[in-house]
């Protein structure tokens, strides 16, 4: 399973609600850029999140601990080496006899996808500036300027 997680850049985590002990798979350690002997705690795990992301993850984990509420968040973290990356943190509480005994979930490095989305937005903005129009307001479907020669149709064939 660790090999699959490494390829997909997805790890798993689990938090014991009683002891507050946090367990990470190898991939979660790799994403955080910490050595294998690092002992994660709930506090240290949340501290990896960028300051603007900490409230969102803290609130989500708290709701999962108290009510079992599932969460799925895309937030920034700062790794142990100081690298800012985007992650997707998913989790939910596991109830046993009406009490949440543990919260578990997945942790995924989505930096490449987020960078591709940002690049696409920039390219789209440049194209809109060149065309002088909002691309979302353009007609859908097959479209041409009404000049068939421009598209390679209706041009006289050489003799």
C-alpha positions as CSV (number, residue, x, y, z in Angstrom):
1,X,0.0,0.0,0.0
2,X,2.9,2.4,0.7
3,X,4.1,2.0,-2.9
4,X,0.7,2.9,-4.2
5,X,0.5,5.9,-1.9
6,X,3.9,7.1,-3.1
7,X,2.9,6.9,-6.8
8,X,-0.4,8.7,-6.2
9,X,1.1,11.1,-3.6
10,X,-1.7,10.1,-1.2
11,X,-1.1,9.0,2.4
12,X,-3.4,8.1,5.3
13,X,-3.7,9.3,8.9
14,X,-5.5,8.4,12.0
15,X,-6.2,10.3,15.2
16,X,-7.2,8.6,18.4
17,X,-9.8,10.7,20.1
18,X,-8.9,9.7,23.6
19,X,-5.1,9.9,23.6
20,X,-4.9,12.4,20.8
21,X,-2.1,10.3,19.3
22,X,-1.7,10.9,15.6
23,X,-0.5,8.2,13.2
24,X,0.8,8.8,9.7
25,X,1.7,6.5,6.8
26,X,5.0,6.9,5.0
27,X,3.6,9.1,2.3
28,X,2.3,11.6,4.9
29,X,5.8,11.8,6.4
30,X,7.2,12.3,2.8
31,X,4.7,15.1,2.0
32,X,5.6,16.9,5.2
33,X,9.3,16.4,4.5
34,X,10.0,15.0,8.0
35,X,12.2,12.1,9.0
36,X,10.6,8.7,9.8
37,X,11.4,9.1,13.5
38,X,9.3,12.4,13.7
39,X,6.4,11.9,16.1
40,X,3.4,13.8,14.9
41,X,0.9,15.3,17.3
42,X,-2.4,17.0,16.6
43,X,-0.8,20.3,17.5
44,X,2.3,19.8,15.3
45,X,0.1,18.5,12.4
46,X,-2.0,21.6,12.5
47,X,1.1,23.8,12.8
48,X,2.3,22.6,9.4
49,X,-0.7,24.4,7.8
50,X,-0.2,27.9,6.5
51,X,-1.5,30.5,9.0
52,X,-4.5,31.3,6.7
53,X,-5.4,27.6,6.6
54,X,-5.1,26.7,10.3
55,X,-8.6,27.8,11.4
56,X,-10.3,25.8,8.6
57,X,-8.4,22.5,9.4
58,X,-8.7,23.0,13.2
59,X,-12.5,23.5,12.9
60,X,-12.9,20.5,10.6
61,X,-10.9,18.2,12.9
62,X,-12.8,19.5,15.9
63,X,-16.2,18.8,14.3
64,X,-15.0,15.3,13.2
65,X,-13.9,14.6,16.8
66,X,-17.1,15.8,18.4
67,X,-19.7,14.8,15.8
68,X,-18.0,12.5,13.3
69,X,-18.5,15.2,10.6
70,X,-16.7,14.4,7.4
71,X,-14.5,17.0,5.7
72,X,-12.7,17.5,2.4
73,X,-10.4,20.5,2.3
74,X,-7.8,21.9,-0.1
75,X,-5.3,24.0,1.9
76,X,-1.7,25.1,1.9
77,X,0.9,23.7,4.2
78,X,4.5,24.6,4.8
79,X,6.7,21.5,5.0
80,X,9.5,21.0,7.5
81,X,12.0,22.3,4.9
82,X,10.0,25.4,4.3
83,X,8.4,24.5,1.0
84,X,4.8,25.8,0.5
85,X,2.6,23.2,-1.1
86,X,-1.1,22.5,-1.6
87,X,-2.7,19.5,0.0
88,X,-6.1,17.9,0.1
89,X,-7.0,16.7,3.6
90,X,-10.0,14.4,4.0
91,X,-11.3,12.9,7.1
92,X,-14.2,11.7,9.2
93,X,-15.0,10.4,12.6
94,X,-15.6,6.8,13.3
95,X,-18.4,6.3,15.9
96,X,-18.5,3.3,18.2
97,X,-21.4,3.0,20.5
98,X,-22.4,6.6,19.9
99,X,-18.9,8.0,20.7
100,X,-16.2,9.1,18.2
101,X,-13.2,6.9,19.0
102,X,-11.0,7.9,16.2
103,X,-10.8,10.2,13.2
104,X,-9.1,9.0,10.1
105,X,-8.6,10.2,6.5
106,X,-6.3,10.8,3.6
107,X,-3.7,13.4,2.8
108,X,-2.7,14.2,-0.7
109,X,-0.1,16.5,-2.4
110,X,-2.2,18.4,-5.0
111,X,0.5,21.0,-5.8
112,X,0.9,20.0,-9.5
113,X,-2.9,20.1,-10.1
114,X,-3.2,23.5,-8.4
115,X,-0.3,24.9,-10.4
116,X,-1.9,23.6,-13.6
117,X,-5.2,25.3,-12.6
118,X,-3.4,28.6,-11.9
119,X,-1.5,28.4,-15.2
120,X,-4.8,27.8,-17.1
121,X,-6.4,30.8,-15.4
122,X,-3.5,33.0,-16.4
123,X,-3.6,31.7,-20.0
124,X,-7.3,32.2,-20.1
125,X,-6.9,35.8,-18.9
126,X,-4.3,36.5,-21.6
127,X,-6.5,35.0,-24.3
128,X,-9.5,37.1,-23.1
129,X,-7.3,40.2,-23.2
130,X,-6.1,39.4,-26.7
131,X,-9.6,38.7,-28.0
132,X,-11.2,41.6,-26.0
133,X,-14.0,39.4,-24.8
134,X,-15.1,37.2,-21.9
135,X,-14.7,33.6,-23.1
136,X,-17.7,32.5,-21.0
137,X,-19.9,34.8,-23.0
138,X,-19.0,33.4,-26.4
139,X,-21.4,31.2,-28.3
140,X,-21.0,27.5,-27.7
141,X,-20.7,24.8,-30.4
142,X,-19.1,25.1,-33.9
143,X,-18.2,28.6,-34.7
144,X,-16.4,30.3,-37.5
145,X,-16.0,33.9,-38.6
146,X,-18.1,33.5,-41.8
147,X,-15.0,33.5,-43.9
148,X,-14.7,30.0,-45.3
149,X,-11.3,30.8,-46.9
150,X,-9.9,31.4,-43.5
151,X,-10.8,27.9,-42.4
152,X,-9.4,26.4,-45.7
153,X,-12.8,25.9,-47.3
154,X,-13.9,27.4,-50.6
155,X,-10.4,28.5,-51.7
156,X,-9.8,28.2,-55.4
157,X,-7.6,25.2,-56.2
158,X,-4.4,25.9,-58.1
159,X,-4.6,25.1,-61.7
